Amino acid sequence: MASSARTSRLIARPSGPAGDPVEDRPEWAEPTSVVEKVEKLGGRGHVVFGGRLPAEPRGPIEKAMVQNTPTEYRDRRDWDEIRAWAVSIAVELKTAAAAA
């Protein structure tokens, strides 16, 4: 990314996938239009973590998603991965602040 990305505080972190990982499609995690917009805005980056389906779904779409997803795939959040990412952002911001 351009040098403006290093000074930007914009980070795109959309909702991630739920369901069987075998059915994941790369374009869901890295949609071209989102990546292009983040880059155009000078964002630091784009990251997608696993998502979660609601425990108490509302409406027919959420209910269908939950009913059609095996229990073990309804929450794909990886908290260790999320914490490691958050720490890396904090370190990067602290380093940038110290250099300013």
Buried (B, 14 or more C-beta within 10 A) or exposed (E): EEEEBEEBEBBBEEEBBBBEEEEBEEEEBEBEEBBEBBBEEBBBBBBBBBBEBEEEBEEEEEEEBBEEBEEEBBBBEEEEEBEEBEEEBEEEEEEEEEEE
